[in-house]
Amino acid sequence: MVKSVRVGKRLFIAIVFSFSVGTASAQWNNDYADNKQQAKFSVGVCGNLDFGSNAITSDFAYSFYRGNYLDSALKKQVSSNLKTNNRIGFNFSYGLYAVLYNDTIRKKRVFNFFAALKQRNYFNASFTADDFNLGFYGNAMYAGKTATISPLNITSLSYYQAEIGFVCTNFGGGAQFGGGISFLAGKNYTNFNSTNATLYTDTYGQYLQLNTNSQAWISDTSKGYQKRINGIGASLDVYFKAPYKVGHKKGEISISVSDIGFIWWNSRSISYQKDSSYNYYGIYINSVSSLENTTFHSLSKDSLQNKYLPFSKGGFYGPIPTTLKIVSNTELSPKFHLQAGYWNVFNANDIGYIYLQADKYFRHGWCTSLQVGYGDYTTINGALIIAKEFKHCKAALAVNRLQGFILPSMFGGAGAYANFVYYFGKK
């Protein structure tokens, strides 16, 4: 009799987590559209690191990242959060930018011109409760049952971005519009999508039956791929802002769509597509002394790959995460503003995010903001932002996913954002 086959946590790790780092929310940089600074030009640096999940807790994620032992208490934290649609997202980006403030003859600023260089890394996934249980508990609990693997989608992406653009800062009574175009240099890309997949475990552990309809697209992974550019592409940003009044209260509403684009991955890229059913009965060995005569040679990597994961090589287009963001900012008083916003990151397993943010302005250029929201990769979310404007520079620091810091055994999330800009030729 063949021993019961266990699908251990390595399966889940390999499918869900071990792809290279790679949404939170890319967005238009407000410094590009700044028309209040009396300066010739500015140079800024920014960075964003963000992790969020509606199922994976901060404690579990930290232990997994450190390679610590994942005990039953940690796994139970996640199991109690599992839903029909479980999400996880990670975003790491950093870069620098420059803005040229251009005045007209009448000394009314009309155009800003900007350029930016960034590195962007994304990872996101949506998975079922059974995917997690198979990965971290094994398939013994499914004896005589069928585990639902799909819908399962995993995306990992890393690329460089070089962007140039403009903003008309005084268009039609205080409105603004602008746009940017980017050249993209792709480092790596992985996308796995399973629309219909199940795993049946025989009651007595005699066999497994896997039914799958899955596709995968993977950028070049040949020797030295991490040190070279494996894809090229382009993207577009568009931006619009207009003033409004609610009673005697002034406000502004802005709409931006960032990173509308694709990357063409080179001809050494790999595509998989499979719609089949497999039965696995284990390996039969008649005697220990005849190991040399068994068919281990038929289980080589190439033969297994050709049988179960036949692939084709060739270039393909891969989308990048695209962000739609709508924000209204109402001036309740000169020292207190209220923001309401919505954003959605497409091509990133994001469900959309709505939020309210209160901005309190203090003396000497200080500003503190508190944001509460719902959606994205988490459920509830909180963020704290502190900003300070000096004579020749401005700095901002934000801590996101406060719920994941305060209650790490219940919520999943941790994030931080930093921005620093220096103004040259300041009057």
C-alpha positions in Angstrom: 0.0 0.0 0.0 1.3 3.5 -0.9 1.6 5.7 2.2 -0.7 8.7 2.4 0.8 11.6 0.4 1.0 14.8 2.3 1.1 18.2 0.5 3.3 20.2 2.9 3.7 23.8 3.5 6.4 24.0 0.8 3.7 23.8 -1.8 2.0 26.9 -0.5 5.3 28.7 -0.1 6.4 27.8 -3.7 3.1 28.9 -5.2 2.2 31.9 -3.1 5.3 33.4 -1.4 8.6 32.4 -2.9 8.2 34.4 -6.1 10.6 37.4 -6.0 9.4 40.5 -4.3 6.9 42.4 -6.1 0.4 46.9 -4.3 -0.3 48.9 -2.5 -1.0 52.1 -4.4 1.2 54.0 -6.7 -0.1 57.5 -7.2 0.4 60.9 -8.6 3.0 62.9 -6.7 1.5 66.2 -5.5 4.9 67.9 -5.7 4.6 67.8 -9.5 1.5 70.0 -9.4 2.7 72.4 -6.7 2.1 76.0 -7.7 2.7 77.7 -4.4 6.5 77.4 -4.1 8.4 80.5 -5.2 11.4 78.6 -6.4 13.2 77.9 -9.7 13.3 74.1 -9.3 13.2 71.3 -6.7 14.7 67.9 -6.2 13.1 65.2 -4.1 13.5 61.6 -3.0 10.7 59.3 -1.9 10.3 55.7 -0.8 7.4 53.4 0.0 7.3 50.0 1.8 3.9 48.4 2.3 2.4 45.0 3.3 -1.3 44.3 3.8 -3.6 41.3 4.0 -7.1 40.5 5.1 -6.0 37.0 6.3 -2.3 36.8 6.9 -1.5 38.5 10.3 1.5 40.6 11.0 2.8 38.1 13.5 2.6 35.3 11.0 4.2 37.3 8.2 7.1 38.4 10.4 7.8 34.9 11.6 7.6 33.6 8.1 9.9 36.3 6.8 12.5 35.5 9.6 12.3 31.8 9.0 11.0 31.1 12.5 9.0 28.0 13.4 5.3 28.5 12.6 3.6 27.0 15.5 -0.1 26.1 15.7 -1.0 29.4 17.4 0.4 31.4 14.5 -1.4 29.3 12.0 -4.6 29.5 13.9 -4.4 33.3 13.8 -4.6 33.1 10.0 -7.1 30.2 9.9 -9.6 32.3 11.9 -9.3 35.1 9.4 -9.7 33.0 6.2 -12.6 34.0 4.0 -13.9 33.2 0.5 -11.6 35.8 -1.0 -8.2 36.1 0.8 -5.7 38.7 -0.3 -2.1 39.7 0.2 -0.2 42.5 -1.3 3.4 43.9 -1.0 4.8 47.0 -2.6 8.4 48.4 -2.4 9.3 51.4 -4.4 11.8 54.2 -4.2 13.3 56.9 -6.4 14.1 60.6 -7.0 12.5 63.3 -9.0 13.0 66.9 -10.1 10.5 69.7 -10.9 11.2 72.9 -12.9 8.8 75.7 -12.0 8.3 77.9 -15.1 6.7 81.4 -14.9 5.0 83.2 -17.7 5.7 86.8 -18.6 2.9 87.9 -16.3 4.6 86.1 -13.4 1.7 83.6 -13.1 3.0 80.1 -13.0 1.4 78.1 -15.8 3.6 75.0 -16.3 5.7 72.7 -14.2 8.0 70.2 -15.9 9.1 67.1 -14.1 11.3 64.1 -14.4 11.6 61.0 -12.2 13.6 57.8 -11.9 12.2 54.9 -9.8 12.4 51.2 -9.1 9.1 49.5 -8.5 8.5 46.1 -6.9 5.1 44.4 -6.5 3.8 41.2 -5.2 0.1 40.3 -4.7 -2.1 37.2 -4.5 -5.6 36.1 -4.0 -6.2 32.6 -2.6 -8.8 30.3 -1.1 -8.9 29.0 2.5 -8.0 25.5 1.2 -4.8 26.8 -0.4 -3.6 28.0 3.0 -4.6 24.8 4.7 -3.0 22.6 2.1 0.2 24.6 2.4 0.6 24.8 6.2 -1.4 21.8 7.5 -1.1 19.3 4.6 -3.8 17.3 2.9 -4.5 14.7 5.7 -7.5 16.8 6.8 -9.0 16.4 3.3 -9.1 12.5 3.3 -12.2 11.6 1.4 -12.8 15.2 0.5 -12.0 17.7 -2.3 -10.0 20.8 -1.6 -10.8 23.9 -3.7 -7.6 25.4 -5.0 -9.1 28.1 -7.3 -9.6 30.9 -7.8 -5.9 31.4 -7.2 -3.9 34.3 -8.7 -0.4 35.3 -8.0 1.6 38.2 -9.5 5.2 39.3 -9.0 6.7 42.2 -10.9 9.9 44.3 -10.7 10.9 47.1 -13.1 12.7 50.4 -13.5 10.8 53.5 -14.5 12.1 56.8 -16.2 9.3 59.4 -16.5 9.0 62.9 -17.9 5.9 65.1 -17.9 4.2 68.5 -17.3 1.4 70.1 -15.3 -0.5 73.2 -16.3 -1.0 74.7 -12.8 -3.5 77.4 -13.7 -5.9 76.3 -16.3 -9.3 77.8 -16.5 -9.9 79.5 -13.2 -7.5 77.5 -11.0 -8.0 74.1 -12.5 -4.9 71.9 -13.3 -4.2 69.2 -15.7 -1.1 67.3 -16.5 0.4 64.0 -17.8 3.6 62.0 -17.9 5.1 59.3 -20.1 7.5 56.7 -18.9 10.0 54.2 -20.3 10.0 50.9 -18.4 12.8 48.4 -18.1 11.5 45.1 -16.8 13.6 43.0 -14.4 11.3 40.0 -13.8 7.6 39.1 -14.0 5.6 36.1 -12.8 1.8 35.6 -13.2 0.0 32.4 -12.2 -3.7 32.1 -12.6 -5.9 29.1 -11.9 -9.6 29.5 -12.7 -10.7 25.9 -11.9 -8.6 23.6 -9.8 -9.4 21.0 -7.2 -7.5 18.3 -5.2 -9.1 15.1 -4.1 -7.4 12.9 -1.4 -8.4 9.3 -1.2 -9.9 8.3 2.1 -7.2 5.7 2.7 -4.4 7.8 1.2 -4.1 5.5 -1.9 -4.0 8.3 -4.4 -4.5 12.0 -5.2 -6.5 13.4 -8.0 -5.8 16.9 -9.3 -8.1 18.7 -11.7 -6.7 22.0 -13.0 -7.2 24.7 -15.5 -4.3 27.0 -15.0 -2.0 29.4 -16.9 1.3 30.9 -16.1 3.6 33.6 -17.6 7.2 33.9 -16.5 9.9 36.2 -17.7 13.3 35.0 -18.7 14.9 32.9 -15.9 18.0 31.7 -17.7 21.4 32.2 -16.1 22.2 35.7 -15.0 18.6 37.0 -15.5 18.7 39.0 -12.2 21.5 41.2 -13.5 19.9 42.2 -16.9 16.9 43.8 -18.4 14.4 41.2 -19.5 11.6 43.4 -20.9 10.9 46.9 -22.2 7.7 48.9 -22.1 5.9 52.2 -21.6 3.3 53.8 -19.4 1.2 56.9 -19.2 0.0 59.1 -16.3 -2.9 61.6 -16.5 -4.0 64.1 -13.9 -6.8 66.7 -13.4 -7.7 69.0 -10.5 -10.5 71.5 -10.1 -11.7 73.9 -7.3 -15.2 73.8 -5.9 -17.3 75.4 -3.1 -19.7 73.9 -0.6 -21.5 76.8 0.9 -18.7 79.1 2.0 -16.1 76.3 2.2 -13.5 76.0 -0.5 -12.2 72.7 -1.8 -10.5 70.9 -4.6 -11.2 67.6 -6.3 -8.5 65.7 -8.1 -8.6 62.7 -10.4 -5.5 60.8 -11.5 -4.8 57.6 -13.4 -1.2 56.4 -13.0 0.8 53.7 -14.8 -1.4 52.8 -17.7 1.0 50.5 -19.6 2.6 47.2 -20.4 6.0 45.6 -20.6 7.0 43.3 -23.5 9.0 40.4 -22.0 11.7 39.0 -24.3 11.6 35.9 -26.4 13.3 33.7 -23.7 10.2 34.1 -21.5 8.0 31.1 -20.7 4.3 30.4 -20.9 2.3 27.5 -19.4 -1.2 26.5 -20.1 -2.8 23.3 -18.8 -6.4 22.0 -18.6 -6.2 18.4 -17.4 -6.8 15.8 -14.7 -4.0 13.9 -12.9 -4.1 10.8 -10.7 -1.0 10.2 -8.5 -0.6 6.7 -7.0 3.0 7.1 -5.7 6.2 5.2 -6.6 6.3 1.4 -6.4 9.5 -0.3 -5.4 9.6 -4.1 -5.4 12.7 -4.4 -3.2 15.4 -2.2 -1.7 18.0 -4.2 -3.5 16.6 -3.3 -6.9 16.7 0.4 -6.5 19.1 0.8 -9.4 16.6 -0.9 -11.7 13.6 1.3 -10.7 12.4 4.0 -13.0 13.8 6.9 -11.1 15.4 8.1 -14.4 11.9 8.6 -15.8 11.2 11.0 -12.9 13.8 13.5 -14.0 13.0 17.2 -14.0 12.7 17.3 -17.8 10.4 14.3 -18.1 8.1 15.5 -15.3 8.0 19.0 -16.7 7.1 17.7 -20.2 4.4 15.5 -18.8 2.8 17.8 -16.3 4.0 21.3 -17.1 4.6 21.6 -20.8 5.7 25.1 -21.6 6.4 27.2 -24.7 9.1 29.9 -25.0 8.3 33.3 -26.6 7.7 37.0 -25.8 4.5 38.3 -24.4 2.9 41.5 -23.1 2.4 41.8 -19.3 0.3 44.6 -17.8 1.6 46.7 -14.8 -0.5 47.7 -11.8 -2.6 50.8 -12.8 -4.0 53.1 -10.1 -7.2 55.2 -10.3 -7.4 57.8 -7.6 -10.1 60.3 -6.8 -9.7 62.7 -3.9 -11.7 65.7 -2.6 -10.1 68.1 -0.1 -12.4 70.6 1.7 -11.0 73.5 3.7 -13.3 73.5 6.8 -11.0 76.2 8.3 -7.5 77.6 7.4 -6.0 75.2 9.9 -8.3 72.1 9.3 -8.9 70.2 6.1 -11.0 67.1 5.5 -10.2 64.7 2.7 -12.4 61.9 1.2 -10.9 59.6 -1.3 -11.1 56.4 -3.3 -8.5 54.4 -5.2 -8.3 51.1 -7.0 -5.3 49.3 -8.3 -6.1 47.3 -11.3 -4.1 44.2 -12.4 -3.1 43.7 -8.7 -5.9 41.7 -6.9 -6.9 44.9 -5.2 -10.6 45.4 -4.3 -10.5 49.2 -4.0 -10.1 51.5 -1.0 -12.2 54.3 0.4 -10.9 56.6 3.2 -11.4 59.8 5.2 -8.4 61.9 6.3 -8.3 64.8 8.7 -5.4 67.3 8.1 -4.5 69.6 11.0 -2.1 72.5 10.3 0.0 74.0 13.1 2.4 76.9 13.4 5.9 76.8 12.0 4.9 74.6 9.0 3.9 71.5 10.9 1.0 69.3 9.7 -0.5 66.1 11.1 -2.9 63.9 9.3 -4.9 60.9 10.5 -6.5 58.5 7.9 -9.1 55.8 8.4 -10.3 53.6 5.5 -11.6 50.3 4.3 -10.5 47.9 1.6 -7.4 47.5 -0.5 -5.7 44.2 0.7 -6.8 44.6 4.3 -10.2 45.3 5.9 -10.0 48.3 8.1 -6.9 50.5 7.8 -5.4 53.5 9.7 -2.5 55.8 8.8 -0.7 58.6 10.5 1.2 61.3 8.5 3.5 64.0 9.9 4.8 66.7 7.6 7.1 69.8 8.2 7.7 72.6 5.7 11.0 74.5 6.2 12.2 77.6 4.3 14.0 75.7 1.7 12.7 72.1 2.0 9.8 69.9 3.0 9.6 66.5 4.6 6.8 64.0 5.2 6.7 60.6 7.0 3.7 58.3 7.1 3.1 55.1 9.0 0.4 52.9 7.3 -1.5 49.9 8.5 -1.6 51.0 12.1 -3.9 48.1 12.9 -1.2 45.7 12.0 1.2 47.3 14.4 -1.2 47.7 17.3 -2.9 44.3 17.1 -0.4 42.1 15.1 -2.1 38.8 16.1 -5.5 39.9 14.6 -4.7 42.1 11.6 -2.1 41.9 8.8 -0.3 45.0 7.7 2.7 47.3 8.1 3.8 50.2 6.0 5.8 53.4 5.8 6.2 56.2 3.4 8.8 59.0 3.4 9.3 62.0 1.1 11.9 64.8 1.2 12.1 67.7 -1.3 14.6 70.6 -1.5 13.8 73.9 -3.3 16.5 75.7 -5.2 16.3 79.4 -6.0 13.8 79.9 -3.2 12.7 83.5 -2.9 
